Amino acid sequence: MSADACPRCGEPLEYDEADIGVGTIRGNPGCPNCFWTPDEAAVEEMVALIMKCPNCGAPQEDHDGFGVLSCAVCGYCTHPSLTGGVCDICHKKP
């Protein structure tokens, strides 16, 4: 994906431009297809819910909305994904 492509949908970005007499100044990009803006991306990156591990209380970021699935501090794991009876996260049998 090029730098001038929307990170959300891949369509070409558009820029506001203004002639300032000695050249043209280009403003922030925006996507005419999905209406993405850089300000929106900054907000999406900053928003992270902080949850506490139910076992030890260590703070954990919850980016997906599923809560604390595992904790590297105490080894807590809900075993959300199993392959052959072994957890794909902690590599233990539940």
C-alpha positions in Angstrom: 0.0 0.0 0.0 1.4 3.4 -0.9 1.8 6.3 1.4 -1.0 8.1 -0.4 -3.4 5.2 0.0 -6.0 5.1 2.8 -4.9 2.7 5.6 -8.5 1.6 6.1 -9.8 0.9 2.6 -6.7 1.3 0.3 -8.3 4.0 -2.0 -6.2 7.1 -3.0 -6.2 9.9 -0.4 -7.2 13.4 -1.3 -5.5 16.5 0.1 -6.7 20.1 0.4 -4.2 22.4 -1.3 -3.8 26.2 -1.1 -1.6 28.5 -3.3 0.4 30.7 -0.9 2.1 32.8 -3.5 5.5 31.1 -3.3 4.2 27.6 -3.8 1.4 25.3 -2.8 0.8 24.1 0.7 -0.9 20.7 1.2 -3.2 20.0 4.1 -4.0 16.8 5.9 -5.2 13.8 3.8 -8.7 12.4 3.8 -10.4 9.5 2.2 -13.4 10.3 0.0 -14.4 6.6 0.0 -14.6 5.7 3.7 -14.1 9.2 5.2 -10.9 8.2 7.1 -8.9 11.1 8.6 -5.5 11.1 10.4 -7.2 12.5 13.5 -9.5 9.5 13.6 -6.5 7.1 13.4 -4.8 8.9 16.3 -7.9 8.5 18.4 -8.2 4.8 17.5 -4.6 4.2 18.5 -4.8 6.0 21.8 -8.0 4.3 23.0 -7.1 1.2 25.0 -9.1 -0.1 27.9 -7.0 -1.0 30.9 -8.3 -4.1 32.7 -6.9 -5.9 35.8 -5.9 -9.6 35.7 -8.5 -11.5 37.7 -5.8 -13.6 39.3 -3.1 -11.1 40.4 -4.6 -7.6 39.6 -1.8 -6.6 37.2 -3.0 -4.0 34.6 -3.4 -5.2 31.1 -4.4 -3.4 27.9 -7.7 -4.8 26.3 -7.5 -3.9 22.6 -10.0 -6.4 21.4 -12.8 -6.1 24.0 -12.5 -9.7 25.3 -10.9 -8.7 28.7 -7.8 -10.3 30.1 -7.2 -13.6 28.3 -3.7 -14.2 29.7 -1.3 -12.5 32.0 2.5 -12.7 31.6 3.0 -11.5 35.2 1.3 -14.5 37.0 0.7 -17.0 34.2 -3.1 -16.7 34.3 -4.7 -17.9 31.1 -8.3 -18.5 30.0 -7.1 -20.9 27.3 -9.2 -19.2 24.5 -7.6 -21.1 21.6 -6.7 -24.8 21.7 -4.9 -26.9 19.2 -4.7 -30.6 20.0 -5.8 -30.0 23.5 -3.0 -27.5 24.2 -3.5 -23.8 24.6 -2.1 -21.7 21.8 -1.2 -18.9 24.2 0.3 -20.5 27.3 1.2 -23.8 25.7 -0.4 -25.8 28.6 -3.2 -28.3 28.7 -6.2 -26.8 30.4 
